[in-house]
Amino acid sequence: MFFRNVRSFGELTICCKPELIKLGSSRLGCGRLKLHNSFHNSRRGAKRPRLEPNPLDNLSYESTPLNSKGLLKPFLFTVGVSTASLVGCVIWEYENLRTHAASLLRKPGTWLNSQQKKYSTHSKSEVNQLTKWWNSLRPSDKVFYPIFAANLLVFGAWRIRSLQPFMVKYFCSNPGGAAKCIPMVLSTFSHYSPFHLAANMYVLYSFMPAAVASLGKEQFVAMYLSAGVISSFASVLYKVLLNQPGLSLGASGAIMSVLSFVCLQYPDTRLSIIFLPMYTFAAGSAIKAIMAVDLAGVVLGWRFFDHAAHLGGALFGIVWCYWGGQHVWGNRDKFLQYYHNFRKDTR
């Protein structure tokens, strides 16, 4: 039912949520964004000299002093977004089931009626090609492509120089910035490096079929969105407690929740790295090794990757696997009854 060899190219190597900057010991109110401009370099040959400076070198970002009092608002925002994601996806599931049931009731009862409907819509076949393609996709693909499109759209926005100050403010998680909360969600759809985007999307696409098959697309989206904001809060919490201001972005916190969930659900599944397919290892062992590296990064203060966000996302995936799916999503019946009555009363 599930593919047996999931090639986890990005997450096992460099698929991460990297910090964009490293601040020195200076406590100035702002710092420079130091990011290698791989987009511009990719349009040149390797031997051609760099003709223009990195457009992000001239951008500054706001960084106010960090203190624990500023954690309350991000915490409440995290709880609110997670709750809204769960409620919205429960309603989405209800509406999908209701639409499916209604379509079955409207289905023609005889072969003749079905044939008449088929020929009446034949002239619109060209218009419906996109719909036909969409309906032919796997459930996991129907979830992946919108997520990929959102990440690709944000990646394109980073290429527009006039938008880059806006992107730094709202699409990079920054505990010292004026906008602390909204970037906690938007940064999980934000990638500046093409390789960072490709690695994250590859890993997500590889593990999503197993996750969606276990959870269903509605529950998967609820878990993914919640994991994104929770991993961002874990990053913010770590930076505030250690007084290490900085920017971070990327989907790997949310992807780590998917990875840990799948590895715990199917611990005996054999994984391999794309460039070394001859070496395989159990999924259960892989997630332990990845989390151990991130824990070491948190304890030792490594700043190349956002290890706190990785670890927060992985822990949330574990919690959802053992507790959340059963005690949160599994107890949605009371809310569904309330929503059903509310919907019926407002008709």
KEKE-3310 file (N, C-alpha, C; in steps of 0.2 Angstrom, whole numbers, plus 5000, padded with zeros to 4 digits):
npx = (5004:5010:5024:5040:5053:5058:5065:5074:5081:5083:5080:5088:5101:5104:5092:5083:5079:5086:5096:5096:5105:5120:5122:5134:5142:5137:5125:5116:5102:5099:5103:5114:5107:5114:5116:5119:5118:5111:5102:5105:5118:5116:5113:5124:5140:5152:5164:5163:5165:5157:5145:5137:5131:5125:5108:5102:5111:5110:5099:5091:5086:5073:5077:5073:5077:5077:5066:5058:5045:5040:5036:5023:5013:5017:5015:5001:4996:5001:4993:4981:4982:4984:4972:4963:4967:4964:4950:4945:4949:4942:4929:4930:4932:4919:4911:4916:4912:4898:4896:4900:4890:4878:4881:4880:4867:4861:4865:4862:4850:4848:4855:4853:4851:4863:4871:4866:4869:4883:4885:4880:4889:4900:4905:4911:4923:4936:4936:4935:4947:4957:4950:4948:4961:4965:4956:4961:4972:4982:4976:4986:4993:4984:4985:4998:5002:4995:5002:5015:5014:5011:5023:5031:5027:5030:5044:5046:5042:5053:5062:5059:5065:5060:5051:5058:5061:5049:5047:5057:5052:5039:5040:5050:5054:5056:5060:5064:5058:5046:5034:5029:5021:5013:5023:5027:5019:5019:5033:5035:5031:5041:5056:5072:5083:5086:5090:5086:5073:5070:5075:5067:5054:5055:5057:5045:5036:5040:5037:5023:5013:5012:5008:4996:4988:4987:4981:4972:4967:4962:4965:4978:4982:4978:4987:4999:4999:4998:5010:5019:5017:5020:5033:5039:5037:5044:5057:5057:5056:5068:5077:5074:5076:5090:5095:5098:5096:5089:5085:5074:5068:5058:5051:5054:5052:5038:5039:5047:5038:5029:5039:5043:5031:5027:5039:5037:5025:5027:5039:5048:5050:5061:5073:5082:5096:5096:5107:5115:5109:5111:5113:5103:5091:5082:5066:5062:5075:5081:5074:5077:5090:5091:5084:5092:5104:5098:5095:5108:5112:5104:5108:5122:5122:5123:5122:5120:5110:5092:5090:5081:5068:5067:5067:5056:5046:5047:5045:5031:5026:5027:5020:5007:5006:5005:4996:4988:4981:4971:4965:4962:4959:4951:4941:4931:4918:4908:4910:4907:4893:4888:4892:4884:4871:4871:4873:4862:4852:4855:4851)
npy = (4994:5006:5015:5007:5011:5026:5040:5050:5063:5077:5080:5072:5077:5091:5098:5110:5123:5137:5149:5166:5175:5179:5186:5197:5201:5213:5224:5232:5240:5235:5225:5218:5209:5194:5185:5173:5176:5165:5165:5175:5171:5159:5162:5165:5160:5149:5155:5168:5185:5192:5204:5212:5218:5208:5210:5210:5214:5227:5229:5232:5225:5226:5225:5223:5223:5207:5199:5189:5193:5197:5185:5181:5185:5179:5166:5165:5168:5157:5146:5151:5150:5136:5131:5137:5131:5117:5118:5124:5114:5103:5107:5108:5094:5090:5097:5092:5078:5080:5086:5075:5065:5072:5072:5058:5056:5064:5057:5049:5037:5027:5018:5024:5037:5041:5039:5049:5061:5060:5062:5074:5082:5081:5090:5099:5095:5099:5111:5105:5099:5102:5100:5086:5082:5086:5078:5066:5065:5058:5058:5063:5071:5081:5089:5092:5099:5112:5117:5117:5126:5138:5140:5141:5153:5162:5161:5166:5180:5184:5186:5199:5214:5226:5221:5215:5221:5221:5207:5202:5208:5201:5188:5182:5174:5183:5186:5198:5208:5221:5215:5201:5190:5186:5183:5171:5161:5164:5163:5149:5146:5151:5153:5157:5152:5142:5129:5126:5127:5117:5105:5104:5103:5091:5082:5083:5079:5066:5060:5063:5055:5043:5049:5056:5045:5039:5049:5056:5069:5081:5080:5080:5092:5100:5096:5099:5114:5117:5112:5120:5133:5130:5125:5137:5145:5138:5140:5154:5155:5148:5157:5169:5165:5162:5174:5177:5185:5184:5180:5168:5156:5145:5129:5117:5115:5112:5101:5092:5087:5080:5070:5064:5059:5049:5041:5035:5029:5020:5012:5002:5004:5005:5017:5028:5037:5049:5050:5039:5026:5013:5011:5008:5011:5009:5018:5021:5022:5032:5044:5045:5048:5060:5068:5068:5075:5087:5090:5091:5102:5112:5111:5114:5126:5128:5137:5137:5130:5131:5123:5122:5125:5114:5103:5106:5105:5091:5085:5089:5081:5069:5069:5071:5059:5050:5055:5067:5064:5054:5060:5073:5076:5065:5067:5076:5075:5081:5095:5094:5091:5102:5111:5106:5108:5122:5125:5120:5128:5141:5140)
npz = (5000:5004:4998:4999:4999:5004:4998:5007:5003:5007:5021:5028:5026:5022:5023:5030:5042:5040:5049:5044:5047:5057:5072:5079:5095:5097:5103:5095:5088:5075:5062:5048:5034:5029:5016:5004:4987:4978:4968:4958:4955:4949:4936:4930:4923:4931:4931:4928:4934:4948:4945:4952:4968:4981:4983:4995:5004:5007:5015:5030:5046:5059:5076:5091:5109:5117:5127:5140:5143:5131:5125:5127:5118:5106:5110:5113:5100:5093:5100:5095:5081:5079:5085:5076:5064:5067:5069:5057:5048:5052:5049:5036:5032:5036:5027:5015:5016:5016:5004:4996:4999:4995:4981:4978:4980:4970:4959:4943:4941:4932:4918:4906:4909:4913:4902:4894:4901:4900:4886:4884:4891:4884:4874:4882:4885:4883:4891:4903:4906:4915:4927:4926:4926:4939:4947:4944:4952:4966:4983:4992:4983:4980:4991:4992:4980:4981:4993:4988:4978:4985:4992:4981:4975:4985:4985:4972:4975:4983:4973:4968:4969:4975:4984:4994:5007:5013:5013:5021:5033:5035:5031:5037:5052:5067:5082:5088:5080:5074:5069:5076:5076:5064:5055:5060:5055:5041:5038:5037:5024:5016:5007:5002:4996:4981:4982:4995:4995:4985:4992:5003:4998:4991:5001:5008:4998:4997:5009:5011:5005:5013:5026:5023:5019:5032:5040:5033:5021:5027:5041:5040:5035:5045:5055:5049:5047:5060:5066:5059:5064:5078:5078:5074:5085:5094:5090:5092:5106:5110:5105:5112:5126:5126:5122:5108:5095:5078:5061:5053:5042:5032:5028:5035:5049:5050:5041:5048:5057:5050:5045:5057:5062:5051:5052:5065:5064:5054:5058:5053:5040:5026:5023:5012:5006:4993:4984:4989:4987:4990:5003:5016:5030:5045:5047:5060:5067:5059:5062:5076:5075:5068:5077:5087:5082:5081:5094:5100:5093:5098:5112:5111:5105:5091:5076:5063:5057:5061:5074:5084:5079:5071:5080:5088:5079:5076:5088:5090:5080:5085:5097:5091:5084:5095:5103:5100:5088:5092:5104:5101:5087:5086:5095:5089:5087:5095:5092:5079:5079:5085:5075:5064:5069:5070:5056:5051:5057:5051:5038)
capx = (5000:5014:5030:5044:5059:5057:5072:5074:5087:5085:5080:5093:5107:5104:5085:5083:5076:5093:5096:5099:5111:5123:5124:5140:5141:5135:5118:5113:5095:5098:5109:5113:5105:5120:5113:5122:5113:5111:5098:5109:5124:5114:5112:5131:5145:5156:5171:5162:5165:5151:5145:5132:5131:5119:5103:5100:5116:5109:5093:5092:5080:5072:5079:5073:5080:5073:5064:5053:5038:5037:5034:5015:5009:5018:5012:4994:4995:5002:4987:4975:4982:4983:4965:4959:4968:4960:4943:4944:4950:4936:4923:4932:4930:4912:4908:4918:4907:4891:4895:4900:4884:4874:4882:4877:4859:4859:4868:4857:4848:4848:4861:4851:4852:4870:4874:4863:4873:4889:4885:4878:4895:4906:4907:4915:4929:4942:4936:4936:4954:4960:4946:4949:4968:4964:4952:4965:4978:4981:4974:4992:4995:4980:4987:5005:5003:4994:5007:5021:5012:5012:5030:5034:5025:5034:5050:5046:5042:5059:5066:5057:5070:5056:5047:5062:5060:5042:5048:5061:5048:5034:5041:5056:5052:5061:5058:5065:5055:5039:5029:5032:5016:5011:5029:5028:5015:5021:5040:5035:5031:5046:5062:5076:5088:5082:5091:5083:5066:5069:5076:5061:5048:5057:5056:5038:5033:5041:5033:5016:5008:5010:5005:4989:4985:4986:4978:4967:4970:4960:4969:4985:4983:4978:4994:5005:4999:4999:5017:5022:5017:5023:5040:5042:5037:5050:5063:5057:5057:5075:5081:5073:5079:5097:5096:5101:5092:5091:5080:5074:5063:5058:5046:5057:5049:5032:5040:5049:5032:5027:5044:5043:5024:5028:5044:5034:5019:5030:5046:5052:5051:5068:5074:5089:5098:5095:5114:5118:5103:5113:5113:5096:5091:5075:5064:5063:5082:5082:5071:5080:5097:5090:5082:5098:5108:5095:5096:5114:5113:5101:5112:5128:5121:5124:5118:5120:5103:5087:5088:5075:5062:5067:5066:5049:5042:5048:5041:5024:5024:5027:5014:5001:5005:5003:4990:4984:4976:4966:4962:4960:4955:4946:4935:4928:4911:4904:4910:4903:4886:4887:4892:4879:4865:4872:4872:4855:4848:4856:4849)
capy = (5000:5012:5013:5004:5015:5033:5043:5057:5067:5084:5081:5068:5080:5099:5101:5114:5130:5140:5156:5170:5180:5178:5193:5197:5202:5220:5224:5237:5239:5232:5221:5217:5202:5191:5179:5172:5177:5160:5166:5179:5168:5154:5165:5166:5154:5149:5159:5175:5188:5195:5211:5217:5216:5205:5215:5210:5217:5234:5229:5231:5223:5228:5220:5226:5219:5201:5198:5184:5196:5197:5178:5179:5186:5174:5160:5165:5167:5149:5143:5153:5148:5129:5130:5139:5126:5112:5119:5125:5107:5099:5110:5106:5087:5089:5099:5087:5072:5082:5086:5068:5062:5075:5070:5052:5057:5066:5052:5046:5030:5022:5018:5028:5044:5042:5040:5056:5066:5059:5065:5082:5086:5079:5096:5103:5091:5103:5115:5101:5095:5104:5097:5079:5081:5086:5072:5060:5065:5055:5063:5067:5076:5087:5093:5094:5105:5119:5119:5119:5133:5144:5141:5144:5160:5166:5161:5171:5186:5186:5189:5206:5218:5231:5218:5212:5224:5218:5200:5202:5209:5197:5181:5179:5174:5187:5188:5205:5213:5224:5210:5195:5184:5184:5179:5164:5157:5165:5160:5142:5145:5156:5150:5161:5148:5137:5122:5125:5125:5110:5100:5104:5100:5084:5078:5083:5075:5059:5057:5065:5049:5039:5053:5057:5039:5038:5054:5059:5076:5086:5080:5081:5099:5103:5095:5103:5121:5118:5111:5126:5139:5128:5125:5144:5147:5134:5144:5161:5153:5147:5163:5174:5162:5162:5181:5176:5187:5182:5178:5161:5155:5138:5124:5111:5113:5108:5095:5088:5084:5074:5065:5060:5055:5044:5036:5032:5025:5014:5012:4997:5006:5006:5023:5028:5044:5048:5049:5033:5021:5006:5011:5009:5011:5009:5024:5023:5024:5038:5050:5046:5051:5067:5072:5068:5080:5094:5091:5093:5109:5116:5111:5116:5132:5128:5142:5136:5128:5132:5116:5123:5124:5106:5099:5108:5101:5084:5083:5090:5075:5063:5071:5070:5052:5046:5058:5072:5061:5051:5064:5080:5075:5059:5069:5081:5074:5086:5101:5093:5091:5109:5115:5104:5112:5129:5126:5119:5134:5147:5139)
capz = (5000:5004:4995:5004:4999:5004:4998:5011:5001:5010:5028:5031:5025:5024:5023:5037:5042:5042:5051:5038:5049:5063:5075:5084:5102:5097:5104:5091:5086:5069:5059:5041:5032:5026:5013:4998:4982:4974:4962:4953:4953:4945:4930:4927:4923:4937:4930:4927:4940:4951:4943:4956:4975:4984:4984:5002:5008:5009:5019:5037:5049:5065:5081:5098:5114:5118:5134:5141:5143:5124:5123:5129:5112:5101:5113:5112:5093:5092:5102:5091:5074:5080:5086:5070:5059:5068:5068:5050:5044:5054:5045:5029:5032:5036:5020:5010:5017:5015:4997:4993:5000:4991:4974:4977:4980:4964:4954:4939:4943:4926:4913:4900:4911:4914:4895:4891:4904:4897:4879:4885:4893:4879:4871:4887:4888:4883:4897:4910:4906:4921:4932:4925:4929:4946:4949:4943:4957:4972:4989:4994:4978:4980:4996:4991:4975:4984:4997:4984:4974:4990:4993:4975:4975:4990:4982:4967:4978:4985:4968:4967:4974:4979:4989:4999:5014:5015:5014:5027:5039:5036:5029:5041:5059:5070:5089:5089:5075:5076:5067:5079:5076:5057:5052:5063:5050:5034:5037:5035:5017:5014:5005:4998:4992:4977:4984:5001:4993:4982:4996:5008:4994:4989:5007:5009:4993:4998:5015:5012:5004:5019:5031:5021:5020:5039:5043:5028:5019:5032:5047:5038:5034:5052:5058:5045:5049:5068:5066:5056:5069:5084:5077:5074:5092:5097:5088:5095:5113:5111:5104:5118:5132:5125:5119:5102:5090:5072:5057:5051:5037:5029:5029:5038:5055:5048:5037:5053:5060:5045:5045:5064:5062:5047:5055:5071:5061:5050:5060:5050:5033:5024:5020:5009:5004:4985:4981:4991:4987:4992:5010:5019:5037:5047:5048:5067:5068:5056:5066:5082:5074:5066:5083:5092:5080:5082:5101:5101:5090:5103:5118:5110:5102:5084:5073:5055:5056:5066:5077:5089:5075:5069:5086:5090:5074:5077:5095:5089:5076:5090:5101:5087:5083:5101:5108:5096:5083:5096:5109:5099:5081:5088:5099:5086:5086:5099:5088:5072:5081:5086:5068:5060:5071:5068:5049:5049:5059:5047:5031)
cpx = (5004:5021:5035:5051:5058:5063:5072:5080:5088:5085:5085:5100:5107:5097:5084:5080:5082:5092:5099:5105:5114:5125:5130:5138:5138:5127:5114:5106:5094:5104:5108:5111:5111:5117:5116:5117:5113:5107:5102:5115:5122:5113:5118:5135:5149:5162:5169:5162:5158:5151:5141:5132:5125:5114:5101:5105:5114:5102:5095:5085:5079:5074:5079:5075:5075:5072:5059:5046:5035:5035:5026:5011:5010:5015:5004:4992:4996:4996:4982:4976:4981:4976:4961:4960:4964:4952:4941:4944:4944:4930:4924:4930:4923:4909:4910:4913:4900:4891:4896:4893:4878:4874:4880:4870:4857:4862:4862:4856:4848:4854:4860:4853:4859:4874:4872:4868:4880:4890:4884:4884:4901:4909:4911:4921:4935:4942:4937:4942:4957:4957:4948:4956:4968:4961:4956:4971:4976:4979:4980:4994:4991:4981:4994:5005:5000:4999:5014:5020:5013:5019:5034:5033:5029:5041:5051:5046:5049:5064:5065:5061:5065:5052:5052:5062:5054:5043:5052:5057:5043:5035:5047:5054:5058:5058:5059:5062:5048:5034:5032:5028:5015:5017:5030:5024:5018:5028:5040:5033:5036:5053:5066:5080:5084:5084:5087:5075:5065:5070:5070:5055:5049:5055:5048:5034:5034:5038:5026:5012:5006:5007:4998:4985:4983:4981:4971:4969:4968:4964:4976:4987:4983:4984:4999:5005:5000:5007:5021:5023:5021:5030:5043:5042:5043:5056:5063:5058:5064:5079:5080:5077:5087:5099:5100:5096:5094:5084:5080:5068:5064:5053:5048:5054:5043:5034:5043:5044:5030:5032:5043:5036:5025:5033:5041:5028:5022:5038:5051:5053:5058:5068:5081:5090:5098:5102:5117:5112:5105:5113:5106:5096:5084:5073:5064:5070:5083:5080:5074:5087:5096:5088:5088:5103:5105:5095:5103:5115:5109:5105:5118:5128:5123:5120:5118:5113:5098:5085:5082:5069:5062:5065:5059:5044:5042:5044:5034:5022:5023:5021:5007:5000:5003:4997:4985:4978:4970:4962:4960:4956:4950:4940:4932:4921:4906:4904:4906:4896:4884:4887:4886:4872:4865:4871:4865:4850:4849:4854:4842)
cpy = (5006:5010:5012:5008:5022:5036:5050:5061:5073:5083:5077:5072:5087:5102:5104:5120:5135:5147:5160:5174:5177:5184:5192:5199:5209:5219:5230:5235:5236:5229:5220:5210:5199:5185:5178:5172:5171:5161:5170:5175:5162:5156:5166:5160:5155:5153:5166:5179:5191:5202:5215:5214:5212:5210:5215:5213:5224:5235:5228:5228:5225:5223:5223:5221:5213:5201:5193:5187:5196:5190:5177:5180:5181:5167:5160:5165:5160:5145:5144:5150:5140:5127:5131:5134:5120:5112:5120:5118:5102:5101:5108:5099:5086:5091:5095:5081:5074:5083:5080:5065:5065:5073:5063:5052:5059:5062:5049:5039:5025:5023:5023:5036:5046:5043:5047:5061:5066:5063:5072:5086:5085:5085:5100:5100:5095:5108:5111:5097:5096:5100:5089:5078:5081:5080:5066:5059:5061:5060:5067:5072:5082:5091:5096:5100:5112:5122:5121:5125:5139:5145:5144:5151:5165:5167:5166:5178:5189:5188:5196:5210:5223:5228:5215:5215:5221:5210:5198:5203:5204:5190:5178:5179:5178:5189:5195:5210:5216:5219:5203:5189:5182:5181:5172:5159:5158:5163:5153:5141:5149:5152:5155:5157:5143:5130:5121:5123:5118:5104:5099:5101:5093:5080:5077:5079:5068:5056:5058:5059:5045:5043:5054:5051:5037:5043:5056:5066:5081:5086:5082:5089:5103:5102:5099:5110:5122:5117:5117:5131:5137:5128:5132:5147:5144:5138:5151:5160:5152:5153:5168:5171:5163:5169:5180:5178:5185:5181:5171:5161:5147:5134:5118:5110:5109:5101:5090:5084:5079:5069:5061:5056:5049:5038:5032:5027:5019:5014:5007:4998:5007:5013:5023:5036:5044:5047:5042:5028:5014:5005:5012:5008:5011:5016:5026:5025:5031:5044:5051:5050:5058:5071:5073:5074:5087:5095:5094:5100:5114:5117:5115:5123:5133:5133:5142:5134:5130:5126:5117:5122:5117:5102:5100:5104:5094:5081:5084:5084:5069:5063:5069:5063:5048:5049:5062:5069:5058:5056:5071:5079:5069:5061:5075:5081:5079:5093:5100:5093:5098:5113:5113:5107:5119:5130:5125:5125:5140:5146:5143)
cpz = (5000:5001:5000:5004:4998:5004:5001:5009:5005:5017:5031:5030:5027:5023:5030:5036:5045:5044:5045:5041:5055:5066:5079:5091:5102:5099:5101:5089:5080:5066:5051:5039:5027:5023:5006:4992:4977:4967:4957:4951:4948:4938:4926:4927:4929:4937:4929:4934:4942:4949:4947:4963:4976:4986:4991:5007:5011:5013:5026:5040:5056:5071:5088:5103:5116:5126:5135:5141:5136:5121:5123:5122:5107:5104:5111:5104:5091:5094:5097:5084:5074:5080:5079:5065:5060:5067:5061:5046:5046:5050:5038:5028:5032:5030:5015:5010:5015:5007:4993:4994:4996:4983:4973:4977:4973:4958:4950:4941:4938:4922:4908:4902:4911:4907:4892:4895:4901:4890:4880:4887:4889:4876:4875:4889:4888:4889:4903:4910:4913:4927:4932:4928:4936:4950:4949:4948:4963:4978:4991:4989:4978:4986:4995:4986:4977:4989:4993:4980:4979:4991:4987:4974:4979:4988:4977:4970:4981:4980:4966:4972:4978:4984:4995:5006:5017:5017:5020:5033:5040:5034:5032:5048:5063:5077:5091:5085:5078:5074:5070:5077:5069:5054:5054:5058:5043:5032:5035:5028:5013:5013:5001:4993:4988:4980:4991:5000:4990:4987:5001:5004:4992:4995:5008:5004:4994:5004:5015:5010:5010:5025:5029:5021:5027:5042:5039:5027:5024:5038:5046:5038:5041:5056:5055:5047:5056:5069:5064:5061:5076:5083:5076:5081:5096:5096:5091:5103:5114:5110:5110:5124:5132:5123:5113:5096:5083:5068:5055:5046:5035:5032:5033:5045:5054:5045:5043:5056:5056:5045:5051:5064:5058:5050:5061:5069:5058:5052:5056:5042:5032:5021:5017:5007:4996:4982:4983:4992:4990:4999:5013:5026:5039:5048:5056:5069:5065:5060:5073:5081:5072:5072:5087:5089:5081:5090:5103:5098:5095:5109:5117:5107:5095:5081:5066:5053:5062:5069:5081:5085:5073:5075:5088:5085:5075:5083:5094:5085:5080:5094:5097:5085:5089:5104:5104:5092:5086:5100:5107:5092:5082:5092:5096:5085:5089:5095:5082:5073:5081:5079:5064:5062:5069:5060:5047:5051:5055:5040:5030)
residu = (MET:PHE:PHE:ARG:ASN:VAL:ARG:SER:PHE:GLY:GLU:LEU:THR:ILE:CYS:CYS:LYS:PRO:GLU:LEU:ILE:LYS:LEU:GLY:SER:SER:ARG:LEU:GLY:CYS:GLY:ARG:LEU:LYS:LEU:HIS:ASN:SER:PHE:HIS:ASN:SER:ARG:ARG:GLY:ALA:LYS:ARG:PRO:ARG:LEU:GLU:PRO:ASN:PRO:LEU:ASP:ASN:LEU:SER:TYR:GLU:SER:THR:PRO:LEU:ASN:SER:LYS:GLY:LEU:LEU:LYS:PRO:PHE:LEU:PHE:THR:VAL:GLY:VAL:SER:THR:ALA:SER:LEU:VAL:GLY:CYS:VAL:ILE:TRP:GLU:TYR:GLU:ASN:LEU:ARG:THR:HIS:ALA:ALA:SER:LEU:LEU:ARG:LYS:PRO:GLY:THR:TRP:LEU:ASN:SER:GLN:GLN:LYS:LYS:TYR:SER:THR:HIS:SER:LYS:SER:GLU:VAL:ASN:GLN:LEU:THR:LYS:TRP:TRP:ASN:SER:LEU:ARG:PRO:SER:ASP:LYS:VAL:PHE:TYR:PRO:ILE:PHE:ALA:ALA:ASN:LEU:LEU:VAL:PHE:GLY:ALA:TRP:ARG:ILE:ARG:SER:LEU:GLN:PRO:PHE:MET:VAL:LYS:TYR:PHE:CYS:SER:ASN:PRO:GLY:GLY:ALA:ALA:LYS:CYS:ILE:PRO:MET:VAL:LEU:SER:THR:PHE:SER:HIS:TYR:SER:PRO:PHE:HIS:LEU:ALA:ALA:ASN:MET:TYR:VAL:LEU:TYR:SER:PHE:MET:PRO:ALA:ALA:VAL:ALA:SER:LEU:GLY:LYS:GLU:GLN:PHE:VAL:ALA:MET:TYR:LEU:SER:ALA:GLY:VAL:ILE:SER:SER:PHE:ALA:SER:VAL:LEU:TYR:LYS:VAL:LEU:LEU:ASN:GLN:PRO:GLY:LEU:SER:LEU:GLY:ALA:SER:GLY:ALA:ILE:MET:SER:VAL:LEU:SER:PHE:VAL:CYS:LEU:GLN:TYR:PRO:ASP:THR:ARG:LEU:SER:ILE:ILE:PHE:LEU:PRO:MET:TYR:THR:PHE:ALA:ALA:GLY:SER:ALA:ILE:LYS:ALA:ILE:MET:ALA:VAL:ASP:LEU:ALA:GLY:VAL:VAL:LEU:GLY:TRP:ARG:PHE:PHE:ASP:HIS:ALA:ALA:HIS:LEU:GLY:GLY:ALA:LEU:PHE:GLY:ILE:VAL:TRP:CYS:TYR:TRP:GLY:GLY:GLN:HIS:VAL:TRP:GLY:ASN:ARG:ASP:LYS:PHE:LEU:GLN:TYR:TYR:HIS:ASN:PHE:ARG:LYS:ASP:THR:ARG)
# end
